[in-house]
Amino acid sequence: MSQSLCILALTGGIATGKSSFAALLEEALPECAAFDCDRCVHELLTKPAISRIIMDSLGVDLAGSDGQLDKSRLRERVFHHQESRRALEKILHPLVREECQLSQQRAALSPGIRFFLMEVPLLYETAFPLARDLEIVVACGPATQRERLLARTRFAPDLADRIIGAQLPILEKVARAGAVIWNGGSPAVLRRHTFTFSTWLKRKMNS
């Protein structure tokens, strides 16, 4: 990794601990800038113009009582109708990629920034096109993943299973990764794994 900015792509399954790992890695690597695709999607969905495009494309009114896009109704729609999910992705994914690329460009121009972390939940499912030096997968067992998802949300079990099933099986992602962080244990264990990984990464960057 001889270039000035080391680009990391982080993925995994829903509720496997990607965001927890990302936060810990930023703590361990102050010289790391980050971009969260999920956070970008959340921000896009708050924009009235984007909401209108989505509802027009899906052909259904998903506005809540306040006139804003009801994210719960949107979630139910796209995970029960595959064509709606594809239509939503066609709208959002190009916008997210553009924002990610701009964030990377800003990071490259920022003094002291040596790493750029892209948190991309659907890295493999969407053949995410932006270049990266290393792909990192945060993984845990399927039962643990489902248990965590149900514990942190109010999703019905059927919806949770549909959301997990919409992504590649976690072991397929593990097989494609350049680095794997196993997050089947406690937060303290994840912290130790992350700081060990950060030490290895800095050595690799300097090699």
Secondary structure, DSSP 8 states (H G I E B T S, - for coil): --SSSEEEEEEE-TTSSHHHHHHHHHHH-TTEEEEEHHHHHHHHTT-HHHHHHHHHHHTS--B-TTSSB-HHHHHHHHTT-HHHHHHHHHHHHHHHHHHHHHHHHHHHTSTT--EEEEE-TTTTTTT--S--SEEEEEE--HHHHHHHHHHHS---HHHHHHHHHTS--HHHHHHH-SEEEE--S-HHHHHHHHHHHHHHHHHHHH-
